[in-house]
């Protein structure tokens, strides 16, 4: 496999020739996945329900069998645009998004979907800005995601696949593999910036057309958590789908992934984070995955130093993640991973 050339100049969506593509979004349905973050969910749901119906037809909320009273509280909500899906067990973010997107597609006939976590929500007028955007030729779009204090949310910064674009590859190489080589620059977040094509993005403020969902299907629930959004968006772009970054569509993400000391909490997340990253890296890099692996594995091993007395458990989870990631093994029971932390 050689490094592919730059993306073609004209945009051709994965919708087959002859199929109509509306210039505006049409009927938009939101999907929110929640687990044990009731106070955050209340803020997100209030924000979504304040959006006029012309801009947001339905909100599908998937509760991943929360144990903090989320399910009971949701059942007290009677908004006519609210569709509740209460799962009997925790399916992880990936399983929740699969369930929610299926419910939206089957029961609400959307033209577009927008997905988000329970601690993420659109800023005022964000969805109106989305509807005002000419979406001709685009199959999906990524919002500009910020922390509540106004800083760009690094974990939700969209990117180009450096292994699919020669200029991005060398930019990344010259910056010694840093994220700034392939993630969008802060300049792309300017309000007057044009739509920027990207290959990989997150499930916070991710808009996808119903036609594109019909082509590539749903997120893989076996991924459970971490990387499911990157793998799904890369699947779309690799199949010819066009994903645009919309700086004028602003979301906020009130989140925290790691503890302040750099440790994973809870510790079982070590497994999914590293296994799913290997799957994503292999999809993105092709044969260059193997030299890439030589760069990332030492960095991952060094992370164990931050876990103190839990270091043995960290390395046990990391080794299993690397083994399963290299094998492409996804059908792992969550209970088995939990047992590894005991």
Secondary structure, 3 states (H helix, E strand, C coil): CCCCCCCCCCCCCCCCCCCCCCCCCCCEEEEEEECCCHHHHHHHHHHHHCCCCCCCCEEEEEECCCCCCHHHHHCCCCCCCEEEEECCCCCHHHHHHHHHHHHHHHHHCCCEEEEEECCEEECCCHHHHHHCCCCCCCCEEEEEEECCCCCECHHHCCECCCCCCHHHHHHHHHCCCCHHHCECCHHHHCCCCCCEEECECCCCCEEEEHHHHHHHCCCCHHHCCCCHHHHHHHHHHHCCCCEEEEEEEEEEECCCCECCCCCECCCCHHHHHHHHHHHHHHHHHHHHHHHHHHHHHHHHHHHHHHHHHHHHHHHHHHHHHHHHHHHCCCCCCHHHHHHCCC
